[in-house]
Amino acid sequence: MPEFLDLDVTVRWLVASVHLLALGIGFGAVYARARALRAARFTADLRAVFLADNLWAIAGVLWLGTGLWRAFGGLERGTAYYLQNPLFHAKMGLFVLILLLELSPMVTLMRWRRAVRRSATPDLARASRLARVSSVQLVLLVAVLFLATAIARGLIV
C-alpha cells in the first residue's frame, strides 16, 4: 500500500503540519500584536490588538495540543526520546517562559476587552510595555524553532 494511504503516516503528517502551521500563525500573530500595541493610542486601535491576540491564543492552543500529541501520544519518536533529550527540556523551558510572559498581556487585554464591551475607555498606558513583552516572545519563539529543528534532526547535546 502506498504510504499516503497509510492512516498512521497520514495522521503523523497532518498533526506535524498543524504543529508547524501553529508556529507560523503564532509568530505572525504575536508580531502583529506587538505592532498594534505600539500604535495603540485610542480605543478604536484595540481592534487590531484583539484580533492578533485571538490568533496568538488559537496558535497557542494548536501548538500545545499538537505538541503534546506528537511527544506523548506515540506519533513521533516516543516519549522516552523526548524526555531524555536536553534540547527538548530547553525547548519546553522556553515554552514555559513564553507562557509566563503571556500572563501580564493576557490579564491586561482581558481587562481592556471588558472595558470596551462596557463602552469605557481602557487605560492604554501599559501598551508599550506589552509590546515589548510580545517582542521578547518573538525572540524566544525563534529560539524554540532552532531547538525544535535540532530535536527533529536527532541532535542531543
Backbone torsions as a table, in degrees:
resi	resn	phi	psi	omega
1	MET	NA	137.2	177.6
2	PRO	-62.9	148.3	-177.1
3	GLU	-58.8	-34.8	-176.5
4	PHE	-68.7	-13.3	176.4
5	LEU	-95.2	-8.2	179.1
6	ASP	-76.0	116.6	-175.5
7	LEU	-58.7	-42.0	-179.4
8	ASP	-61.2	-46.3	178.7
9	VAL	-63.1	-43.0	-178.6
10	THR	-64.1	-43.4	179.4
11	VAL	-64.4	-45.0	178.6
12	ARG	-59.5	-42.8	179.3
13	TRP	-63.8	-46.4	-178.9
14	LEU	-65.5	-42.8	179.8
15	VAL	-65.2	-42.0	177.2
16	ALA	-63.1	-38.5	178.9
17	SER	-65.3	-44.2	178.3
18	VAL	-64.7	-37.7	178.1
19	HIS	-60.0	-46.8	178.8
20	LEU	-69.2	-38.3	176.9
21	LEU	-60.9	-40.9	178.3
22	ALA	-61.0	-38.7	177.2
23	LEU	-61.4	-45.4	178.8
24	GLY	-63.2	-44.9	178.5
25	ILE	-62.1	-45.7	-179.0
26	GLY	-63.0	-43.7	-179.9
27	PHE	-62.1	-47.8	179.0
28	GLY	-63.0	-39.6	-177.7
29	ALA	-68.2	-44.8	-178.1
30	VAL	-70.5	-31.4	173.9
31	TYR	-65.5	-46.8	179.2
32	ALA	-63.5	-37.1	178.4
33	ARG	-64.7	-43.3	178.7
34	ALA	-60.2	-45.5	179.3
35	ARG	-63.1	-44.5	-178.8
36	ALA	-65.3	-38.1	178.3
37	LEU	-65.9	-39.3	178.2
38	ARG	-63.6	-31.5	-178.0
39	ALA	-91.1	-7.5	-173.9
40	ALA	-70.7	113.7	176.9
41	ARG	-121.1	-26.6	-175.3
42	PHE	-132.2	162.2	-179.9
43	THR	-55.6	-38.1	-179.8
44	ALA	-61.4	-26.9	179.6
45	ASP	-69.6	-17.4	-176.2
46	LEU	-73.5	-16.8	178.7
47	ARG	-56.2	-45.4	179.3
48	ALA	-67.2	-37.4	178.1
49	VAL	-62.9	-47.1	-177.5
50	PHE	-65.8	-40.0	178.4
51	LEU	-62.0	-49.5	179.4
52	ALA	-62.2	-39.7	179.5
53	ASP	-65.2	-39.1	176.8
54	ASN	-62.4	-43.2	178.2
55	LEU	-64.8	-37.9	177.1
56	TRP	-62.1	-41.4	179.3
57	ALA	-66.6	-43.5	178.0
58	ILE	-60.3	-45.2	178.8
59	ALA	-60.8	-41.8	180.0
60	GLY	-62.0	-42.5	179.1
61	VAL	-65.1	-46.2	178.5
62	LEU	-62.0	-44.5	-176.8
63	TRP	-63.9	-47.9	-179.6
64	LEU	-65.4	-46.2	-178.9
65	GLY	-62.3	-48.8	-179.3
66	THR	-70.8	-33.7	178.6
67	GLY	-65.0	-45.2	177.7
68	LEU	-63.6	-41.1	179.4
69	TRP	-62.9	-44.1	-179.4
70	ARG	-66.2	-42.5	-174.5
71	ALA	-79.8	-35.9	-171.4
72	PHE	-121.5	1.6	-178.4
73	GLY	-103.9	11.5	176.7
74	GLY	78.0	17.4	-178.7
75	LEU	-87.1	-31.0	-174.0
76	GLU	-112.9	-131.5	-172.9
77	ARG	-74.9	-12.1	180.0
78	GLY	105.8	151.3	-176.9
79	THR	-57.4	-42.6	-177.3
80	ALA	-59.3	-40.2	179.5
81	TYR	-58.4	-47.3	-176.9
82	TYR	-70.3	-43.5	-175.4
83	LEU	-68.1	-25.1	178.4
84	GLN	-92.7	-4.0	-176.0
85	ASN	-92.8	115.5	180.0
86	PRO	-62.5	-27.5	177.0
87	LEU	-67.4	-35.1	175.8
88	PHE	-64.9	-40.7	177.6
89	HIS	-63.0	-40.7	177.9
90	ALA	-64.4	-43.3	179.0
91	LYS	-61.0	-45.3	179.5
92	MET	-65.8	-36.4	176.3
93	GLY	-61.1	-43.6	177.9
94	LEU	-66.6	-38.2	178.3
95	PHE	-62.7	-43.4	177.2
96	VAL	-62.9	-40.9	177.9
97	LEU	-61.9	-42.1	176.5
98	ILE	-59.6	-43.5	178.9
99	LEU	-64.3	-42.0	178.6
100	LEU	-64.3	-41.2	177.0
101	LEU	-63.8	-26.6	-178.1
102	GLU	-73.8	-17.4	-176.5
103	LEU	-58.0	-47.5	-179.1
104	SER	-64.0	-50.3	176.9
105	PRO	-60.5	-39.4	-178.4
106	MET	-60.4	-50.2	-178.1
107	VAL	-64.7	-45.5	-179.4
108	THR	-62.4	-45.6	-178.3
109	LEU	-68.9	-30.8	174.0
110	MET	-64.3	-41.7	177.9
111	ARG	-64.5	-43.2	179.2
112	TRP	-63.3	-40.2	178.2
113	ARG	-61.7	-44.0	178.0
114	ARG	-61.0	-43.4	-179.8
115	ALA	-61.9	-44.7	-179.9
116	VAL	-63.3	-41.4	178.2
117	ARG	-62.0	-32.0	178.9
118	ARG	-87.0	5.4	-177.7
119	SER	63.2	27.1	175.2
120	ALA	-94.8	164.8	178.8
121	THR	-100.0	113.6	179.3
122	PRO	-70.6	151.6	176.8
123	ASP	-80.5	110.8	-175.6
124	LEU	-91.2	15.3	-177.8
125	ALA	-60.6	-28.6	-177.9
126	ARG	-87.2	-0.5	-174.2
127	ALA	-57.8	-44.9	-177.9
128	SER	-67.5	-34.8	176.6
129	ARG	-66.0	-41.6	177.6
130	LEU	-65.9	-33.7	175.7
131	ALA	-63.6	-39.7	177.3
132	ARG	-65.1	-39.5	176.7
133	VAL	-59.8	-45.4	178.9
134	SER	-61.4	-38.3	178.5
135	SER	-65.3	-39.7	176.0
136	VAL	-64.0	-41.0	178.7
137	GLN	-61.4	-35.6	177.1
138	LEU	-61.3	-45.0	179.0
139	VAL	-62.1	-43.1	179.1
140	LEU	-64.5	-36.4	177.0
141	LEU	-62.9	-38.9	177.3
142	VAL	-63.7	-42.6	177.6
143	ALA	-62.5	-40.9	176.8
144	VAL	-60.2	-42.0	179.0
145	LEU	-59.6	-45.4	179.1
146	PHE	-64.0	-40.9	177.4
147	LEU	-65.8	-40.5	-179.7
148	ALA	-62.1	-42.2	-179.5
149	THR	-70.0	-33.7	176.3
150	ALA	-65.1	-42.4	179.1
151	ILE	-64.2	-43.2	-179.4
152	ALA	-63.1	-29.3	-179.7
153	ARG	-87.9	1.2	177.0
154	GLY	83.5	14.0	178.9
155	LEU	-74.0	137.0	175.4
156	ILE	-135.8	127.8	-178.1
157	VAL	-88.9	NA	NA
